Amino acid sequence: MNAATLALLIPIVAIVGGVVLSAMKIQQRKGQAQQQDAVLQALQEEVSALKARVQVLEALATDSGESLKRKINDL
């Protein structure tokens, strides 16, 4: 290999390497985004369940005594 060939190959290798690194970073970000979506979905489900529990507790706390006894016994 002569100097001209090396002078041509070095920038080509650098450009290709940069493209490969960029592609790898994009893939990594996609994986992180998928993980975050899964965590978000789980948190949304947990919040929905907690809201339902709070509604039941609010109903029990604001209800009259007799009705409250019946509901507790029904559980």
BAROVO-288404 format. One record per atom (N, C-alpha, C, O): atom name; residue in one letter; residue number from 0; x, y, z. Coordinates in Angstrom, 1 decimal, m for minus. Example, Ala and Ser with C-alpha at 12.3 -4.5 7.8 and 13.67 -1.06 7.14 Angstrom:
% BAROVO-288404
- atome;residu;num;X;Y;Z
- N;A;0;13.2;m5.7;7.8
- CA;A;0;12.3;m4.5;7.8
- C;A;0;13.2;m3.3;7.8
- O;A;0;14.2;m3.3;8.5
- N;S;1;12.8;m2.2;7.1
- CA;S;1;13.7;m1.1;7.1
- C;S;1;12.9;0.0;7.9
- O;S;1;13.4;1.1;8.0
//
This chain:
% BAROVO-288404
- atome;residu;num;X;Y;Z
- N;M;0;0.8;m1.2;0.0
- CA;M;0;0.0;0.0;0.0
- C;M;0;0.9;1.2;0.0
- O;M;0;1.9;1.3;0.7
- N;N;1;0.5;2.1;m0.8
- CA;N;1;1.2;3.4;m0.8
- C;N;1;0.5;4.4;0.0
- O;N;1;m0.5;4.2;0.5
- N;A;2;1.1;5.6;0.1
- CA;A;2;0.6;6.7;0.9
- C;A;2;m0.7;7.2;0.5
- O;A;2;m1.6;7.6;1.3
- N;A;3;m0.9;7.2;m0.9
- CA;A;3;m2.2;7.7;m1.4
- C;A;3;m3.3;6.8;m1.0
- O;A;3;m4.4;7.3;m0.7
- N;T;4;m3.1;5.5;m1.1
- CA;T;4;m4.1;4.5;m0.7
- C;T;4;m4.5;4.7;0.8
- O;T;4;m5.7;4.7;1.2
- N;L;5;m3.5;4.8;1.6
- CA;L;5;m3.7;5.0;3.0
- C;L;5;m4.4;6.3;3.3
- O;L;5;m5.3;6.3;4.2
- N;A;6;m4.1;7.3;2.6
- CA;A;6;m4.7;8.6;2.8
- C;A;6;m6.2;8.5;2.4
- O;A;6;m7.0;9.2;3.0
- N;L;7;m6.5;7.7;1.5
- CA;L;7;m7.9;7.5;1.1
- C;L;7;m8.7;6.6;2.1
- O;L;7;m9.8;6.8;2.4
- N;L;8;m8.0;5.5;2.5
- CA;L;8;m8.7;4.5;3.4
- C;L;8;m8.9;5.0;4.8
- O;L;8;m10.0;4.7;5.4
- N;I;9;m8.0;5.8;5.3
- CA;I;9;m8.2;6.3;6.7
- C;I;9;m9.5;7.1;6.9
- O;I;9;m10.2;6.8;7.8
- N;P;10;m9.8;8.1;6.0
- CA;P;10;m11.1;8.8;6.2
- C;P;10;m12.3;7.9;6.0
- O;P;10;m13.3;8.0;6.6
- N;I;11;m12.2;6.9;5.1
- CA;I;11;m13.3;6.0;4.8
- C;I;11;m13.6;5.2;6.0
- O;I;11;m14.7;5.0;6.4
- N;V;12;m12.5;4.6;6.6
- CA;V;12;m12.7;3.8;7.8
- C;V;12;m13.3;4.7;9.0
- O;V;12;m14.1;4.2;9.7
- N;A;13;m12.9;5.9;9.1
- CA;A;13;m13.4;6.8;10.1
- C;A;13;m14.8;7.1;9.9
- O;A;13;m15.6;7.1;10.9
- N;I;14;m15.2;7.3;8.7
- CA;I;14;m16.7;7.6;8.4
- C;I;14;m17.5;6.4;8.7
- O;I;14;m18.6;6.5;9.3
- N;V;15;m17.1;5.2;8.2
- CA;V;15;m17.8;4.0;8.4
- C;V;15;m17.9;3.7;9.9
- O;V;15;m19.0;3.3;10.4
- N;G;16;m16.8;3.9;10.6
- CA;G;16;m16.9;3.7;12.0
- C;G;16;m17.8;4.6;12.7
- O;G;16;m18.5;4.2;13.7
- N;G;17;m17.9;5.9;12.3
- CA;G;17;m18.8;6.8;12.9
- C;G;17;m20.3;6.4;12.6
- O;G;17;m21.1;6.6;13.5
- N;V;18;m20.5;5.9;11.4
- CA;V;18;m21.9;5.5;11.1
- C;V;18;m22.3;4.3;11.9
- O;V;18;m23.4;4.2;12.4
- N;V;19;m21.4;3.3;12.1
- CA;V;19;m21.6;2.2;12.9
- C;V;19;m21.9;2.6;14.4
- O;V;19;m22.8;2.0;15.0
- N;L;20;m21.1;3.4;14.9
- CA;L;20;m21.3;3.9;16.3
- C;L;20;m22.7;4.6;16.4
- O;L;20;m23.4;4.4;17.4
- N;S;21;m23.0;5.4;15.5
- CA;S;21;m24.3;6.1;15.5
- C;S;21;m25.5;5.1;15.5
- O;S;21;m26.5;5.2;16.2
- N;A;22;m25.3;4.1;14.6
- CA;A;22;m26.4;3.0;14.6
- C;A;22;m26.5;2.3;15.9
- O;A;22;m27.6;2.0;16.3
- N;M;23;m25.4;2.0;16.5
- CA;M;23;m25.4;1.3;17.8
- C;M;23;m26.1;2.2;18.9
- O;M;23;m26.8;1.6;19.7
- N;K;24;m25.8;3.5;18.9
- CA;K;24;m26.4;4.4;19.9
- C;K;24;m27.9;4.4;19.7
- O;K;24;m28.7;4.5;20.6
- N;I;25;m28.3;4.4;18.4
- CA;I;25;m29.8;4.5;18.1
- C;I;25;m30.5;3.2;18.6
- O;I;25;m31.5;3.3;19.2
- N;Q;26;m29.8;2.1;18.4
- CA;Q;26;m30.4;0.8;18.9
- C;Q;26;m30.5;0.8;20.4
- O;Q;26;m31.5;0.3;21.0
- N;Q;27;m29.5;1.3;21.1
- CA;Q;27;m29.5;1.4;22.5
- C;Q;27;m30.6;2.3;23.0
- O;Q;27;m31.3;1.9;24.0
- N;R;28;m30.8;3.4;22.4
- CA;R;28;m31.9;4.3;22.8
- C;R;28;m33.2;3.6;22.6
- O;R;28;m34.1;3.8;23.4
- N;K;29;m33.4;2.9;21.5
- CA;K;29;m34.7;2.2;21.3
- C;K;29;m34.9;1.2;22.4
- O;K;29;m36.0;1.1;22.9
- N;G;30;m33.9;0.5;22.8
- CA;G;30;m34.0;m0.5;23.9
- C;G;30;m34.4;0.2;25.2
- O;G;30;m35.3;m0.3;25.9
- N;Q;31;m33.8;1.3;25.4
- CA;Q;31;m34.1;2.1;26.6
- C;Q;31;m35.6;2.6;26.6
- O;Q;31;m36.3;2.6;27.6
- N;A;32;m36.0;3.1;25.4
- CA;A;32;m37.3;3.6;25.2
- C;A;32;m38.4;2.5;25.5
- O;A;32;m39.4;2.7;26.1
- N;Q;33;m38.1;1.3;25.0
- CA;Q;33;m39.0;0.1;25.2
- C;Q;33;m39.0;m0.2;26.7
- O;Q;33;m40.1;m0.5;27.2
- N;Q;34;m37.9;m0.2;27.4
- CA;Q;34;m37.9;m0.4;28.8
- C;Q;34;m38.7;0.6;29.6
- O;Q;34;m39.5;0.3;30.5
- N;Q;35;m38.6;1.9;29.2
- CA;Q;35;m39.3;2.9;29.8
- C;Q;35;m40.8;2.8;29.6
- O;Q;35;m41.6;3.1;30.4
- N;D;36;m41.1;2.4;28.4
- CA;D;36;m42.6;2.2;28.1
- C;D;36;m43.2;1.1;28.9
- O;D;36;m44.3;1.2;29.4
- N;A;37;m42.4;0.0;29.2
- CA;A;37;m42.9;m1.1;30.0
- C;A;37;m43.0;m0.6;31.5
- O;A;37;m44.0;m0.9;32.1
- N;V;38;m42.1;0.2;31.9
- CA;V;38;m42.2;0.7;33.3
- C;V;38;m43.4;1.7;33.4
- O;V;38;m44.1;1.7;34.4
- N;L;39;m43.6;2.5;32.4
- CA;L;39;m44.7;3.5;32.4
- C;L;39;m46.0;2.7;32.4
- O;L;39;m46.9;3.1;33.2
- N;Q;40;m46.1;1.7;31.6
- CA;Q;40;m47.4;0.9;31.6
- C;Q;40;m47.6;0.3;33.0
- O;Q;40;m48.8;0.3;33.5
- N;A;41;m46.6;m0.3;33.6
- CA;A;41;m46.8;m0.9;34.9
- C;A;41;m47.2;0.2;36.0
- O;A;41;m48.0;m0.1;36.8
- N;L;42;m46.6;1.3;35.9
- CA;L;42;m47.0;2.4;36.8
- C;L;42;m48.4;2.9;36.6
- O;L;42;m49.1;3.2;37.6
- N;Q;43;m48.8;3.0;35.4
- CA;Q;43;m50.2;3.4;35.1
- C;Q;43;m51.2;2.4;35.6
- O;Q;43;m52.2;2.7;36.1
- N;E;44;m50.9;1.1;35.5
- CA;E;44;m51.7;0.0;36.0
- C;E;44;m51.8;0.1;37.5
- O;E;44;m52.9;0.0;38.1
- N;E;45;m50.7;0.4;38.1
- CA;E;45;m50.6;0.5;39.6
- C;E;45;m51.4;1.7;40.1
- O;E;45;m52.1;1.6;41.1
- N;V;46;m51.3;2.8;39.4
- CA;V;46;m52.1;4.0;39.8
- C;V;46;m53.6;3.7;39.6
- O;V;46;m54.4;4.1;40.5
- N;S;47;m54.0;3.0;38.6
- CA;S;47;m55.4;2.7;38.4
- C;S;47;m55.9;1.8;39.5
- O;S;47;m57.0;2.1;40.0
- N;A;48;m55.1;0.9;39.9
- CA;A;48;m55.5;0.0;41.0
- C;A;48;m55.6;0.8;42.3
- O;A;48;m56.5;0.6;43.1
- N;L;49;m54.7;1.7;42.5
- CA;L;49;m54.7;2.5;43.8
- C;L;49;m55.9;3.4;43.8
- O;L;49;m56.5;3.7;44.8
- N;K;50;m56.2;4.0;42.6
- CA;K;50;m57.4;4.9;42.6
- C;K;50;m58.7;4.1;42.9
- O;K;50;m59.5;4.6;43.6
- N;A;51;m58.8;2.9;42.4
- CA;A;51;m59.9;2.1;42.8
- C;A;51;m60.0;1.8;44.3
- O;A;51;m61.1;1.8;44.9
- N;R;52;m58.9;1.5;44.9
- CA;R;52;m58.8;1.2;46.3
- C;R;52;m59.2;2.5;47.1
- O;R;52;m59.9;2.4;48.1
- N;V;53;m58.7;3.6;46.6
- CA;V;53;m59.1;4.9;47.3
- C;V;53;m60.6;5.2;47.2
- O;V;53;m61.2;5.6;48.2
- N;Q;54;m61.2;4.9;46.1
- CA;Q;54;m62.6;5.1;46.0
- C;Q;54;m63.4;4.2;47.0
- O;Q;54;m64.3;4.7;47.6
- N;V;55;m63.0;3.0;47.1
- CA;V;55;m63.6;2.1;48.1
- C;V;55;m63.4;2.6;49.5
- O;V;55;m64.4;2.7;50.3
- N;L;56;m62.2;3.1;49.8
- CA;L;56;m62.0;3.6;51.2
- C;L;56;m62.8;4.9;51.4
- O;L;56;m63.3;5.1;52.5
- N;E;57;m62.9;5.7;50.4
- CA;E;57;m63.6;7.0;50.6
- C;E;57;m65.1;6.6;50.8
- O;E;57;m65.8;7.3;51.6
- N;A;58;m65.6;5.7;50.1
- CA;A;58;m67.0;5.3;50.2
- C;A;58;m67.2;4.7;51.6
- O;A;58;m68.3;5.0;52.3
- N;L;59;m66.3;3.9;52.1
- CA;L;59;m66.4;3.4;53.5
- C;L;59;m66.3;4.5;54.5
- O;L;59;m67.1;4.4;55.5
- N;A;60;m65.5;5.4;54.3
- CA;A;60;m65.2;6.5;55.3
- C;A;60;m66.4;7.5;55.4
- O;A;60;m66.7;8.0;56.4
- N;T;61;m67.1;7.7;54.3
- CA;T;61;m68.2;8.7;54.2
- C;T;61;m69.6;8.1;54.4
- O;T;61;m70.6;8.8;54.4
- N;D;62;m69.6;6.8;54.5
- CA;D;62;m70.9;6.1;54.6
- C;D;62;m71.4;6.0;56.0
- O;D;62;m70.6;6.2;57.0
- N;S;63;m72.7;5.8;56.2
- CA;S;63;m73.3;5.7;57.5
- C;S;63;m72.8;4.4;58.2
- O;S;63;m72.3;3.5;57.5
- N;G;64;m73.0;4.3;59.5
- CA;G;64;m72.5;3.1;60.3
- C;G;64;m73.1;1.8;59.9
- O;G;64;m72.4;0.8;59.7
- N;E;65;m74.4;1.7;59.7
- CA;E;65;m75.1;0.5;59.3
- C;E;65;m74.6;0.0;58.0
- O;E;65;m74.3;m1.2;57.8
- N;S;66;m74.6;0.8;57.0
- CA;S;66;m74.2;0.4;55.7
- C;S;66;m72.7;0.0;55.7
- O;S;66;m72.4;m1.0;55.0
- N;L;67;m71.9;0.6;56.5
- CA;L;67;m70.5;0.3;56.6
- C;L;67;m70.4;m1.1;57.1
- O;L;67;m69.5;m1.9;56.7
- N;K;68;m71.1;m1.5;58.2
- CA;K;68;m71.1;m2.8;58.7
- C;K;68;m71.4;m3.9;57.7
- O;K;68;m70.8;m4.9;57.6
- N;R;69;m72.5;m3.6;56.9
- CA;R;69;m72.9;m4.5;55.9
- C;R;69;m71.8;m4.7;54.8
- O;R;69;m71.6;m5.8;54.4
- N;K;70;m71.2;m3.6;54.4
- CA;K;70;m70.2;m3.7;53.4
- C;K;70;m69.0;m4.5;53.9
- O;K;70;m68.4;m5.3;53.2
- N;I;71;m68.6;m4.3;55.1
- CA;I;71;m67.5;m5.0;55.7
- C;I;71;m67.8;m6.5;55.8
- O;I;71;m67.0;m7.3;55.5
- N;N;72;m69.0;m6.8;56.2
- CA;N;72;m69.4;m8.2;56.3
- C;N;72;m69.5;m8.9;54.9
- O;N;72;m69.3;m10.0;54.8
- N;D;73;m69.9;m8.1;53.9
- CA;D;73;m69.9;m8.6;52.6
- C;D;73;m68.6;m9.0;52.0
- O;D;73;m68.4;m9.8;51.2
- N;L;74;m67.5;m8.3;52.5
- CA;L;74;m66.2;m8.5;52.0
- C;L;74;m65.7;m9.9;52.5
- O;L;74;m64.6;m10.3;52.3
//
